[in-house]
Amino acid sequence: MENQWSYKDYQIRDGLKPGSPHFQYFYVVSEQAKKKCNYCVWIVEEALTRFDRSGDFASIVSSQRETWNKWVKGKIDAGDFGNKVLKYDRDGEKEIELSEMTAHLSMG
């Protein structure tokens, strides 16, 4: 994880999944050093160029991280501590329960 920050009473660590060939950006939310939930941003291959023509992960993170941080803060504000994925695909974006993503892990 690359970044650590706090929001309200929560500690948040976020960063790209190391070594992944796919774009997977994770947020780990903890309360008093206990993991509370994970939020993830996944971008399928076909959607990468919507964010950066070259598909460069670092450049996508630098341009989108504030937007994703707001999404995480919104989840915390709503008391929604389920494990969520914000998935970007060819058709746009959708929020999915992480447990429902097991079939999508290959991100085909």
C-alpha positions in Angstrom: 0.0 0.0 0.0 1.3 3.4 -0.9 -0.8 6.0 1.0 -2.1 6.3 4.5 -4.6 8.8 5.7 -7.5 9.3 8.2 -11.1 10.2 7.8 -13.3 10.6 10.9 -12.2 7.8 13.2 -10.9 5.6 10.5 -7.5 4.9 9.1 -7.3 4.3 5.4 -4.4 2.7 3.4 -4.6 2.7 -0.4 -2.6 1.7 -3.3 -2.3 -0.4 -6.5 -2.2 -4.1 -6.1 1.5 -5.0 -6.5 2.4 -7.0 -9.6 -1.1 -7.2 -11.0 -1.4 -7.1 -14.8 -4.9 -5.6 -14.3 -5.8 -2.3 -12.8 -6.8 -3.0 -9.2 -6.6 -0.1 -6.6 -7.4 -1.1 -3.1 -8.5 0.8 0.0 -8.3 -0.9 3.4 -10.4 0.8 6.1 -9.5 0.2 9.7 -10.9 1.3 13.0 -8.6 1.2 16.0 -6.1 -1.0 14.1 -8.8 -3.5 13.2 -9.6 -4.0 9.5 -13.2 -2.9 8.9 -13.6 -3.4 5.2 -12.0 -3.2 1.7 -13.0 -0.9 -1.1 -11.5 -1.6 -4.6 -11.4 0.1 -7.9 -11.1 -2.2 -10.8 -10.7 -1.1 -14.4 -11.0 -3.7 -17.2 -8.5 -3.6 -20.0 -11.0 -2.2 -22.5 -11.7 0.8 -20.3 -8.2 1.8 -19.4 -7.8 4.2 -22.3 -10.8 6.2 -21.1 -8.6 7.4 -18.2 -5.2 7.5 -20.0 -4.4 6.9 -23.6 -1.4 4.8 -22.9 -3.2 2.9 -20.1 -0.5 3.9 -17.6 -1.6 2.8 -14.1 0.4 5.6 -12.3 -1.1 8.3 -14.4 -4.6 6.9 -13.9 -4.1 6.9 -10.2 -2.8 10.5 -10.1 -5.8 11.7 -12.1 -8.5 9.7 -10.4 -7.4 9.2 -6.8 -9.3 12.2 -5.4 -12.5 11.0 -7.0 -12.1 7.6 -5.6 -11.2 9.0 -2.1 -14.5 10.9 -2.2 -16.3 7.6 -3.1 -14.6 6.0 0.0 -15.6 8.9 2.2 -19.2 8.7 1.0 -19.3 5.0 1.9 -17.9 5.8 5.4 -20.4 8.7 5.8 -23.3 6.3 4.8 -22.0 3.7 7.3 -21.6 1.2 4.4 -18.8 -1.0 5.5 -19.4 -3.8 3.1 -16.5 -4.9 0.9 -17.3 -3.1 -2.4 -15.8 -2.9 -5.8 -16.2 0.1 -8.1 -15.7 -1.5 -11.5 -15.2 0.4 -14.7 -15.9 -1.6 -17.9 -16.8 -0.8 -21.5 -20.3 0.2 -20.5 -19.4 2.6 -17.7 -19.1 2.0 -14.0 -20.9 0.0 -11.4 -20.6 -0.8 -7.8 -20.6 -4.5 -6.9 -20.3 -6.4 -3.6 -16.8 -7.9 -3.5 -18.3 -11.3 -2.7 -20.1 -11.2 -6.1 -16.8 -10.5 -7.9 -15.3 -14.0 -7.4 -16.6 -14.9 -10.8 -15.1 -11.7 -12.3 -11.6 -12.0 -10.7 -10.0 -12.8 -14.0 -11.5 -9.5 -15.2 -11.7 -11.2 -18.7 
